[in-house]
Amino acid sequence: MSEFYTVVLAVLAILAVSGLYVGVTNDAVNFLNAAIGSKVAKMKTILLVASVGIILGVLTSSGMMEVARSGMFNPGLFTFHEIMMLYVSVMFANVILLDIYNSLGLPTSTTVALVFSLLGAAISVSLYKISGDPTLSLGDLGGFINTTRAMGVISAILLSVLIAFVFGTIIMWFSRLLFSFRYITLFRKLGAIWCGASFTAIAYFAVFKALKGILAGTAMYNWISDNLFLALIVCWIFCSVVLAFMQLFRINILRINILSGTFALALAFAGNDLVNFIGVPIAGLDAYNIAKEAGSITITMEALSQNLPAQFIWMLLSGVIMVLTLWTSTKSMNVSQTEISLAGQGDDMIVGEQDSNVFSRSIVRASLGISNFLDRVIPQSVQEFVGKRFEYEDVEKNGAPYDKIRAVVNLTTAALLISVGTSLKLPLSTTYVCFMVAMGSSLADKAWGRESAVHRITGVMTVVMGWFVTGIGAFIIAIVVGLLLIWGGTPAFIVVTIACAYMLVKSNLKSAKKSDAMPENATENDTVDSILGEVCRMMKVTTKIYDRTLVAVFKEDRRALKDLVREAGEIYDECHKIKYSLMPALRKMKGSGLELSLYYIQVVDYLNEMAKSLVHITRPAFDHIDNNHKGLSEQQTEDLKHINDDVAEIYGSINRMINANDFSEIDTVLTMRDELFERIAITIKSELVRINAGEGNTKASMFYLTVLSETKAMVLQARNLLKAQRYFLEHAGVQKNWAAMGRNRIQ
């Protein structure tokens, strides 16, 4: 056996580990979000429950990998070499695609990525075989490919999105109508029965989905299948009695219900979705062993069509990697936050995070029209009764995005739909079901107020369209990579491996840099610490970008200006997000008086305006050079150099005061600011004199005046920021040594 295939097998093993990491990062949202969104327990407790479910799911997994071996193509028509190139193409395409999605915070489906990557790679290898055999034509492509599986995935998208959203909305509406947001009193009477039904659905899900691989064929499984209705009634009664008994001892059965559902979903995830992550590498290992035993790389792979169980050691090792990823991945929290922000109670959960579009605005207007019509035809007494049941109140007093009633509905509905779909052989996707149930329940819970409805709809549309694009992207990437590898041979394999390794490393390093966001359970001190660090960082970055922009303009460096436009845009986006997170931050500071909140608003506003001025300098600078306009004159360049020096001096003084929490020289900065403004005024007058005299260039003069105007605005906002920061820290009771600690954390 050639050493090349040993290297290929090693690459598959590495990509299997990466695939497990990316897959868990993406799919953890499916079984964690109900518990996280309702704050049912500490994060460590939630992760521990999910970890136990994952390990048990791996140990009880059926280990069937036929999807990767023969689900999308006929392995008997391909040689060992072609199969290995096919599998490597799939892993490259699959891991890269999912990693990109997770970096963007979009939940996608590993099933879609796997199936369409297999389809694309199989087509590329088939085209290679057809091109090398004069007896074959494109009409024979259907003999190599199994398109039935791909069609099943497409139908799964449509079924999952529609069914899950509708059922999530209906079940949540009736549940809220029954209990309302002030559910505690009524829940003592009916909670055991309601939670008993939920436990029954979860148990049904565990038996027919999570544990089907080991229970199928047993006497108990057969009896439940033959007497399903009776079994469900007995289970409901038994669970209700047990839960009612637990309530007598003041045990929170909602908490137990949510953690149990989390466990069941994690169990099913590990037991059934594992093939999405390691199916291809395991199939590659099987192909390697078959070829090694035969002693030939030209042997065809008919043996892959057989049901070859995966070795227990690989399954266990995969489970350990999945658990480690669950505990250490920061990207999974990014993906989780996407769903929580779209489903959370309150308009401030989503406003500003998603831009609206024509379609979402049209849906909201149509919904308002329907609502107005229903208000006219439904009796007023009924409207008042229903309205009172849906009046929001945080009776749990934990600041969670939604309460435990909705968390139970999300888990129960998702588990029920998945298990029913499995028993009816409907190809429902776990990712789609969990996400769309959460969206439907949030709609029914009246979380989609008029302030946030268009943004939530836009967010949901973005995610749903991302699912469809996943299949197209995986298909195209797999075809391209497959063609490169199968025709390029060893050189192409080396180049693609290095390129993909670089992309994955870069993506993970970028994610680590973005993981410094303030935690969801942040306190007032955390908020103060966060804004202090943000102000210090913004002042440093703004100074550097402004200086580099002018230098790049002087040198007419188009590439540098393009990068600076991107950096300035990122700074502005960050400040924009801080501005739209004002409401949660102000709630954390509500016990410190109005003055602190007022100065916090001012600091955030000045940060936003300063970043905006920076954008208004970098973009015109890039446009001017990108359009090949004439550069600045010698006099204009000299004037901007002096102004740049003054700006650097002012910002340096501001940085020192903010970092040291010592504002004794604030009047000096005011004097420096006034001197700079006077210099800018004189400079503008000189430019106007040159314009009136017909000297210079129109485009250069307009750009020059724009820079002067925005520089003045940027310095003005920086000085205002310094003043507001001083008052903010004074009212927050911040000491100098504490500021030093905050400074050390951001360096």
C-alpha positions in Angstrom: 0.0 0.0 0.0 1.4 3.4 -1.1 2.4 5.8 1.7 0.2 8.4 -0.1 -2.9 6.6 1.1 -1.6 6.4 4.6 -1.2 10.2 4.5 -4.8 10.5 3.1 -6.1 8.3 5.9 -4.3 10.5 8.5 -5.8 13.6 6.9 -9.2 12.0 7.1 -8.6 11.3 10.8 -7.6 14.9 11.5 -10.6 16.1 9.6 -12.8 13.7 11.5 -11.8 15.4 14.8 -12.3 18.8 13.2 -15.7 17.6 11.8 -16.7 16.6 15.3 -15.7 20.0 16.7 -17.6 21.9 14.0 -20.6 19.6 14.1 -21.0 19.8 17.8 -20.5 23.5 17.7 -23.3 23.8 15.1 -25.7 21.2 16.6 -25.3 21.9 20.3 -27.9 24.6 19.8 -30.5 21.9 19.2 -30.4 20.4 22.6 -29.0 23.2 24.8 -31.1 26.3 23.9 -34.3 25.4 25.9 -32.2 25.0 29.1 -30.0 28.0 28.4 -32.9 30.3 27.3 -34.9 29.5 30.4 -31.9 29.6 32.7 -33.2 26.4 34.3 -29.8 25.7 35.9 -26.2 26.9 35.9 -24.3 26.4 32.6 -22.1 23.7 34.1 -25.2 21.7 35.2 -26.7 22.0 31.7 -23.5 20.9 30.0 -23.1 18.0 32.4 -26.6 16.7 31.6 -25.9 17.0 27.9 -22.5 15.4 28.2 -24.0 12.3 29.9 -26.6 12.1 27.1 -23.9 12.3 24.5 -21.8 9.6 26.0 -24.8 7.3 26.5 -25.9 8.1 22.9 -22.5 7.1 21.5 -22.4 3.9 23.5 -25.9 2.9 22.4 -25.5 4.0 18.8 -26.2 1.5 16.1 -23.1 2.7 14.4 -24.6 2.4 10.9 -22.5 4.3 8.4 -24.2 3.2 5.2 -25.1 6.8 4.3 -21.4 7.6 3.9 -20.5 4.3 2.3 -23.2 3.8 -0.3 -26.0 6.3 0.4 -25.3 8.7 -2.4 -23.3 6.6 -4.9 -22.6 3.0 -6.0 -19.2 2.1 -4.5 -18.9 -0.9 -6.7 -18.3 1.3 -9.7 -15.3 3.1 -8.1 -11.8 2.0 -7.4 -10.0 2.4 -4.0 -8.1 5.5 -5.2 -11.3 7.2 -6.5 -13.1 6.4 -3.3 -10.4 7.9 -1.1 -10.3 11.1 -3.3 -14.1 11.3 -3.0 -14.0 11.0 0.8 -11.2 13.6 1.2 -13.2 16.0 -1.0 -16.3 15.5 1.1 -14.4 16.2 4.4 -12.7 19.3 3.0 -16.0 20.7 1.7 -18.1 19.7 4.7 -15.8 21.0 7.5 -15.0 24.3 5.7 -18.7 25.0 4.9 -19.9 24.3 8.5 -17.1 26.3 10.0 -18.0 29.3 7.9 -21.6 29.1 9.0 -20.7 28.8 12.7 -18.4 31.8 12.4 -21.4 33.8 11.1 -23.5 32.5 13.9 -26.0 30.7 11.7 -27.3 27.3 12.6 -27.3 24.9 9.7 -27.8 21.2 9.2 -24.9 18.7 9.2 -27.1 16.3 7.4 -27.6 18.6 4.4 -23.8 19.4 4.4 -22.9 15.7 4.4 -25.4 14.5 1.8 -24.8 17.3 -0.7 -21.0 17.1 -0.2 -21.2 13.4 -0.9 -23.4 14.1 -4.0 -21.0 16.7 -5.3 -17.8 14.7 -4.7 -19.4 11.6 -6.3 -20.4 13.6 -9.4 -16.8 15.0 -9.7 -15.3 11.5 -9.5 -17.9 10.1 -11.9 -17.1 12.8 -14.4 -13.5 11.8 -14.1 -14.4 8.1 -14.9 -16.6 9.1 -17.8 -14.0 11.3 -19.3 -11.5 8.5 -19.2 -13.7 5.8 -20.7 -14.8 6.2 -24.3 -17.6 3.7 -23.8 -19.3 6.0 -21.2 -21.2 9.3 -21.7 -22.9 11.9 -19.5 -26.0 9.9 -19.9 -24.4 7.2 -17.7 -24.0 9.5 -14.8 -27.2 8.3 -13.2 -25.7 4.9 -12.8 -23.0 6.2 -10.5 -25.2 8.5 -8.4 -28.1 7.9 -6.0 -30.2 11.1 -6.2 -33.0 9.8 -4.0 -31.2 10.7 -0.8 -30.7 14.3 -2.0 -34.4 14.6 -2.8 -35.2 13.3 0.6 -33.1 16.1 2.2 -34.8 18.8 0.2 -38.2 17.5 1.3 -36.9 17.4 4.8 -36.2 21.1 4.7 -39.7 22.0 3.5 -41.4 19.6 5.9 -39.3 20.6 8.9 -39.7 24.3 8.5 -43.5 24.3 7.9 -44.6 21.6 10.3 -42.3 22.6 13.2 -43.3 26.3 13.0 -47.0 25.6 12.8 -47.0 23.1 15.7 -44.7 25.2 17.8 -47.1 28.1 17.5 -50.3 26.2 18.2 -49.0 24.2 21.2 -47.4 27.3 22.7 -50.5 29.4 22.3 -52.8 26.9 24.0 -50.2 26.3 26.8 -49.9 30.0 27.5 -53.7 30.4 27.3 -53.9 27.7 30.0 -51.2 28.9 32.4 -50.5 32.5 31.4 -47.2 34.1 32.4 -48.4 34.1 36.0 -48.5 30.3 36.0 -47.3 29.4 39.5 -50.7 29.2 41.2 -52.5 27.2 38.5 -49.4 25.1 37.9 -49.6 23.6 41.4 -53.0 22.1 40.4 -52.4 21.1 36.7 -48.6 21.1 36.4 -48.1 17.4 37.1 -50.6 16.4 34.4 -49.2 18.9 31.9 -45.6 17.9 32.6 -46.6 14.2 32.6 -47.7 14.6 29.0 -44.4 16.3 28.3 -42.4 13.5 29.9 -44.5 11.0 27.9 -43.5 12.7 24.6 -39.8 12.8 25.7 -39.9 9.1 26.6 -41.6 8.2 23.3 -38.8 10.2 21.6 -36.1 8.4 23.5 -37.4 5.0 22.7 -38.2 5.5 19.0 -35.4 7.9 18.1 -32.5 7.9 20.6 -32.5 4.3 21.7 -34.1 2.7 18.6 -30.8 1.1 17.6 -30.5 -1.1 20.6 -34.2 -1.6 21.5 -35.5 -2.5 18.1 -36.5 -6.1 18.1 -36.8 -6.5 21.8 -40.1 -7.7 23.4 -40.7 -4.3 25.1 -40.1 -2.4 21.9 -42.4 -4.7 19.9 -45.2 -4.4 22.6 -45.0 -0.6 22.6 -45.1 -0.6 18.8 -48.2 -2.9 18.7 -50.0 -1.1 21.6 -48.7 2.4 21.1 -51.8 4.3 22.3 -52.2 2.2 25.4 -48.5 2.5 26.2 -48.7 6.3 25.9 -51.7 6.6 28.2 -50.1 4.4 30.8 -46.9 6.4 30.6 -48.8 9.6 31.0 -50.7 8.5 34.0 -47.6 7.1 35.7 -45.5 10.2 35.0 -48.3 12.5 36.2 -48.6 10.5 39.5 -44.8 10.6 40.1 -44.6 14.3 39.3 -47.5 15.1 41.6 -45.9 13.2 44.4 -42.7 15.2 43.8 -44.6 18.5 43.9 -45.7 17.7 47.4 -42.0 18.0 48.5 -41.8 21.4 46.6 -39.5 19.9 43.9 -39.5 22.0 40.7 -40.8 19.5 38.2 -40.4 22.1 35.4 -36.7 22.1 36.0 -36.5 18.3 35.9 -38.6 18.2 32.8 -36.3 20.6 30.9 -33.1 18.9 32.0 -34.7 15.5 31.0 -35.6 16.8 27.6 -32.1 18.2 27.2 -30.7 14.8 28.0 -33.0 13.0 25.6 -32.1 15.4 22.7 -28.4 15.1 23.4 -28.8 11.3 23.5 -30.5 11.2 20.1 -28.0 13.7 18.7 -25.0 11.5 19.6 -26.7 8.2 18.7 -28.1 9.2 15.3 -26.1 12.2 14.0 -22.7 10.8 14.7 -22.6 9.5 11.1 -22.6 13.1 9.9 -19.3 13.8 11.6 -17.3 10.5 11.4 -19.2 8.5 8.8 -16.9 9.5 5.9 -13.6 8.9 7.8 -14.8 5.6 9.1 -15.8 4.6 5.6 -12.4 5.7 4.4 -10.8 3.5 7.0 -12.9 0.5 5.9 -11.9 1.1 2.3 -8.3 1.3 3.3 -8.5 -2.0 5.1 -10.3 -3.7 2.2 -7.6 -2.5 -0.3 -4.8 -3.4 2.0 -6.1 -6.9 2.5 -6.5 -7.3 -1.3 -3.1 -5.8 -1.9 -4.3 -3.6 -4.8 -5.4 0.0 -5.1 -7.3 -0.7 -8.3 -9.8 -3.0 -6.6 -13.4 -1.8 -6.8 -15.2 -1.1 -3.5 -18.3 -3.4 -3.7 -17.6 -4.5 -0.1 -18.5 -1.0 1.2 -22.1 -1.8 0.3 -22.2 -4.3 3.2 -23.3 -3.2 6.6 -20.0 -3.0 8.4 -20.4 -1.9 12.1 -18.0 0.8 13.3 -15.5 -0.3 15.9 -16.5 0.6 19.5 -13.2 2.3 20.3 -13.8 4.9 17.5 -17.3 5.5 18.7 -16.2 6.1 22.3 -13.3 8.3 21.2 -15.8 10.4 19.1 -18.0 10.8 22.2 -15.1 12.0 24.3 -14.2 14.6 21.6 -17.8 15.7 21.4 -18.1 16.3 25.1 -14.8 18.2 25.2 -16.0 20.4 22.3 -19.3 21.0 24.1 -17.4 22.3 27.2 -14.7 24.4 25.4 -16.3 25.7 22.2 -17.1 29.4 22.1 -18.6 29.2 18.7 -21.4 27.1 19.9 -22.5 29.9 22.2 -22.4 32.2 19.2 -24.8 29.9 17.3 -26.9 29.5 20.4 -27.2 33.2 20.9 -28.6 33.6 17.4 -31.6 31.5 18.2 -32.0 33.0 21.7 -31.9 36.5 20.4 -34.6 35.7 17.8 -36.8 33.9 20.3 -36.3 36.0 23.5 -39.0 37.9 25.2 -38.8 41.6 24.8 -38.1 43.9 21.8 -34.6 44.8 23.0 -33.5 41.2 22.5 -33.2 41.7 18.7 -33.6 45.3 17.7 -30.6 46.5 15.8 -29.1 43.1 15.2 -30.9 42.3 12.0 -31.7 44.7 9.1 -35.2 44.6 7.8 -36.2 43.9 4.2 -39.2 44.4 1.9 -40.5 40.9 2.5 -40.3 41.0 6.3 -42.0 44.5 6.3 -44.7 43.2 4.1 -45.4 40.3 6.4 -45.7 42.5 9.4 -48.1 44.9 7.6 -50.2 41.9 6.5 -50.2 40.6 10.0 -51.3 43.9 11.4 -54.1 44.0 8.9 -55.2 40.5 9.9 -55.0 41.5 13.6 -57.2 44.5 13.0 -59.7 42.4 11.2 -59.8 39.8 14.0 -60.2 42.7 16.5 -63.4 43.7 14.7 -65.0 40.2 14.5 -63.9 38.7 17.9 -66.1 39.8 20.9 -64.4 42.3 23.2 -64.8 40.1 26.3 -62.9 37.2 24.5 -60.2 39.7 23.5 -59.8 40.9 27.1 -59.6 37.4 28.5 -57.0 36.3 26.0 -55.1 39.5 26.4 -54.8 39.1 30.2 -53.5 35.5 29.7 -50.7 36.9 27.5 -49.7 39.9 29.6 -46.0 39.3 30.1 -44.6 39.1 33.6 -41.3 37.7 34.8 -42.6 35.7 37.7 -39.4 33.7 37.8 -37.3 36.9 38.4 -34.2 35.5 36.8 -34.0 37.7 33.7 -34.2 34.8 31.3 -35.1 35.4 27.6 -38.2 33.2 28.2 -39.7 31.2 31.0 -39.7 27.5 31.8 -43.2 27.0 30.3 -42.0 27.9 26.9 -38.8 25.8 27.4 -40.9 22.7 28.1 -43.0 23.4 25.0 -39.9 23.8 22.8 -38.5 20.5 24.0 -41.7 18.5 24.0 -42.9 19.7 20.6 -39.5 19.1 19.0 -39.1 15.6 20.6 -42.7 14.7 19.6 -42.3 15.9 16.0 -39.0 14.2 15.5 -40.1 10.9 17.0 -43.4 10.9 15.0 -41.5 11.8 11.8 -39.1 8.9 12.5 -41.9 6.4 13.1 -43.7 7.5 9.9 -40.3 7.5 7.9 -40.6 11.2 7.2 -37.1 12.8 6.8 -37.4 15.5 9.4 -34.2 17.4 10.3 -33.4 17.8 14.0 -31.8 21.2 13.4 -34.8 22.5 11.5 -37.4 21.2 13.9 -35.7 22.6 17.0 -35.1 26.0 15.5 -38.5 26.5 13.9 -40.4 25.2 17.0 -38.5 27.8 19.0 -39.5 30.5 16.5 -43.1 29.4 16.4 -43.4 29.3 20.2 -41.9 32.8 20.5 -44.4 34.1 18.0 -47.3 32.5 19.9 -45.9 33.9 23.2 -46.2 37.5 21.7 -42.4 37.9 21.9 -42.6 39.4 18.4 -43.8 42.9 19.2 -44.1 45.7 16.7 -40.7 47.1 17.6 -38.9 43.9 16.8 -41.1 41.9 14.4 -39.5 42.9 11.1 -36.0 42.2 12.6 -37.0 38.8 13.9 -38.6 37.8 10.6 -35.5 38.9 8.7 -33.4 36.9 11.1 -35.5 33.8 10.7 -35.5 34.2 6.9 -31.7 34.6 7.0 -31.3 31.3 8.9 -33.8 29.4 6.7 -32.2 30.6 3.5 -28.9 29.7 4.9 -30.1 26.1 5.2 -31.0 26.0 1.5 -27.7 27.7 0.6 -25.9 25.0 2.7 -26.8 22.3 0.2 -25.9 24.4 -2.8 -22.6 25.5 -1.2 -21.6 22.0 -0.1 -22.5 20.7 -3.6 -20.4 23.2 -5.4 -17.4 23.1 -3.1 -17.3 19.3 -3.2 -17.4 19.3 -7.0 -14.6 21.8 -7.3 -12.4 20.2 -4.6 -13.1 16.7 -6.0 -12.1 17.7 -9.6 -9.0 19.3 -8.3 -7.9 16.3 -6.3 -8.9 13.6 -8.8 -7.2 15.4 -11.7 -4.4 17.1 -9.9 -3.1 14.1 -8.0 -0.6 14.5 -5.2 0.4 18.2 -5.8 -3.3 19.2 -5.8 -3.8 17.2 -2.6 -0.9 19.0 -0.8 -2.1 22.4 -1.9 -5.8 21.9 -1.0 -4.8 20.4 2.4 -2.6 23.4 3.3 -5.2 25.8 2.1 -8.0 24.2 4.1 -5.8 23.9 7.2 -5.0 27.6 6.9 -8.7 28.5 6.6 -9.7 26.4 9.6 -6.9 27.8 11.8 -7.7 31.4 10.8 -11.4 30.8 11.5 -10.8 29.5 14.9 -8.3 32.2 15.8 -10.8 34.8 14.7 -13.5 33.2 16.8 -11.3 33.2 19.8 -10.7 36.9 19.4 -14.4 37.5 19.2 -15.2 35.6 22.4 -14.6 38.5 24.7 -18.2 39.5 24.7 -19.8 40.4 28.0 -21.5 37.3 29.5 -25.2 37.1 29.6 -25.4 37.1 33.4 -23.2 40.2 33.6 -23.5 42.4 36.7 -23.4 46.2 37.0 -19.6 46.0 37.7 -19.2 43.9 34.5 -21.0 46.5 32.5 -18.8 49.3 33.9 -15.7 47.2 33.3 -16.9 46.4 29.7 -17.5 50.0 28.7 -14.2 51.1 30.3 -12.3 48.6 28.2 -14.3 49.5 25.1 -13.5 53.2 25.5 -9.8 52.5 26.0 -9.6 50.2 23.0 -11.6 52.6 20.8 -9.4 55.5 21.5 -6.3 53.5 20.7 -7.7 52.0 17.5 -9.2 55.3 16.3 -5.8 57.1 16.6 -4.1 54.4 14.7 -6.7 54.2 11.9 -6.8 58.0 11.5 -3.0 58.2 11.3 -2.6 55.3 8.9 -5.4 56.7 6.7 -3.7 60.0 6.1 -0.3 58.3 5.5 -2.0 56.0 3.0 -3.6 59.0 1.2 -0.2 60.7 1.0 1.3 57.6 -0.5 -1.8 56.9 -2.6 -1.8 53.3 -1.2 -5.1 51.9 -2.4 -4.6 48.4 -0.8 -3.9 49.9 2.7 -7.0 52.2 2.4 -9.2 49.3 1.5 -8.1 47.5 4.7 -8.6 50.6 6.7 -12.2 51.0 5.4 -12.9 47.5 6.5 -11.4 48.1 10.0 -13.3 51.3 10.4 -16.5 49.6 9.4 -15.9 46.8 12.0 -15.3 49.4 14.7 -18.5 51.2 13.7 -20.5 47.9 13.7 -19.2 47.1 17.2 -20.2 50.5 18.5 -23.6 50.2 16.8 -24.2 46.9 18.6 -23.3 48.5 21.9 -25.7 51.3 21.2 -28.5 48.8 20.6 -27.7 46.8 23.7 -28.5 49.9 25.9 -31.7 48.5 27.4 -30.2 45.3 29.0 -27.2 47.3 30.2 -29.5 50.0 31.8 -31.5 47.3 33.5 -28.3 46.0 35.2 -27.6 49.6 36.5 -31.2 50.4 37.6 -30.2 50.2 41.2 -27.5 52.9 40.9 -29.7 55.9 40.0 -30.5 57.8 36.9 -27.3 59.8 36.8 -25.1 56.7 36.1 -27.5 55.5 33.3 -27.5 59.0 31.8 -23.7 59.2 31.6 -23.6 55.6 30.3 -25.9 56.6 27.4 -23.7 59.6 26.7 -20.5 57.5 26.6 -22.1 55.0 24.2 -23.5 57.8 22.0 -20.1 59.6 21.8 -18.4 56.3 20.9 -20.8 55.7 18.1 -20.5 59.2 16.7 -16.7 59.1 16.9 -16.7 55.8 15.0 -19.1 57.2 12.4 -16.7 60.2 11.8 -13.8 57.7 11.3 -15.9 55.9 8.7 -16.6 59.2 6.9 -12.9 59.8 6.6 -11.7 56.3 5.5 -14.4 55.7 2.9 -13.9 59.0 1.0 -10.2 58.5 1.2 -10.4 55.0 -0.4 -12.9 56.3 -3.0 -10.7 59.1 -4.0 -7.6 56.9 -4.5 -9.7 54.0 -6.0 -11.1 56.3 -8.6 -7.6 57.3 -9.6 -8.2 61.0 -8.8 -5.3 63.4 -8.5 -3.6 63.2 -5.1 -3.3 66.0 -2.6 -1.2 69.0 -3.3 2.0 69.6 -1.4 0.4 72.4 0.7 -2.6 70.2 1.5 -0.4 67.3 2.5 1.7 69.6 4.8 -1.4 71.0 6.5 -2.9 67.5 7.1 0.5 66.4 8.6 0.3 69.2 11.1 -3.3 68.4 11.9 -2.5 64.8 12.3 0.2 65.6 14.8 -2.3 67.7 16.8 -4.9 65.0 16.7 -2.3 62.4 17.9 -1.3 64.7 20.8 -4.9 65.2 21.8 -5.8 61.5 21.6 -2.6 60.6 23.4 -3.6 62.9 26.3 -7.1 61.5 26.4 -5.8 57.9 26.3 -3.5 58.5 29.2 -6.3 60.1 31.3 -8.7 57.3 30.6 -6.2 54.5 31.2 -5.0 56.1 34.5 -8.5 57.2 35.6 -7.0 60.6 36.2 -8.9 63.5 34.6 -6.9 66.3 36.2 -5.6 67.5 32.7 -9.0 67.7 31.1 -8.8 71.5 30.8 -5.5 71.1 29.0 -7.3 68.9 26.4 -10.0 71.5 26.0 -7.3 74.1 25.2 -5.6 71.8 22.8 -8.9 71.1 21.1 -9.7 74.8 20.7 -6.2 75.4 19.2 -6.8 72.5 16.8 -10.2 73.9 15.8 -8.6 77.3 15.1 -5.9 75.6 13.0 -8.6 73.8 11.0 -10.6 77.0 10.5 -7.4 78.8 9.2 -6.6 75.8 7.0 -10.1 75.8 5.5 -9.9 79.5 4.8 -6.6 79.0 3.0 -8.1 76.2 0.9 -11.1 78.5 0.0 -8.6 81.2 -1.1 -6.8 78.7 -3.3 -10.2 77.5 -4.8 -11.3 81.1 -5.6 -7.9 81.7 -7.2 -8.5 78.7 -9.5 -5.7 76.7 -8.0 -5.7 73.0 -7.2 -8.1 70.2 -8.2 -11.9 70.1 -7.5 -12.0 66.4 -6.4 -8.9 66.8 -4.2 -10.2 70.0 -2.6 -13.6 68.4 -1.8 -11.9 65.4 -0.3 -9.5 67.6 1.7 -12.4 69.7 3.1 -14.3 66.5 4.0 -11.3 65.2 6.0 -11.0 68.5 7.8 -14.7 68.6 8.7 -14.8 65.0 9.9 -11.6 65.4 11.9 -13.1 68.3 13.7 -16.2 66.2 14.5 -14.1 63.3 15.6 -12.0 65.3 18.0 -15.1 67.1 19.3 -16.8 63.7 20.1 -13.6 62.4 21.7 -13.4 65.3 24.0 -17.1 64.9 24.9 -16.5 61.2 25.4 -13.7 62.1 27.9 -16.0 64.3 29.9 -18.8 61.8 29.9 -16.4 59.0 30.9 -15.2 61.0 33.9 -18.7 61.6 35.2 -19.7 58.0 34.5 -16.8 56.6 36.5 -17.3 59.0 39.3 -21.0 58.0 39.7 -20.0 54.3 39.3 -17.6 54.7 42.3 -14.7 53.4 40.3 -11.2 53.6 42.0 -7.9 54.1 40.2 -6.6 50.6 41.1 -9.8 49.1 39.8 -9.2 50.9 36.5 -5.7 49.5 36.3 -7.1 46.0 36.7 -9.5 46.7 33.9 -6.7 48.0 31.8 -4.6 44.9 32.3 -7.5 42.8 31.2 -7.8 44.5 27.8 -4.1 44.6 27.0 
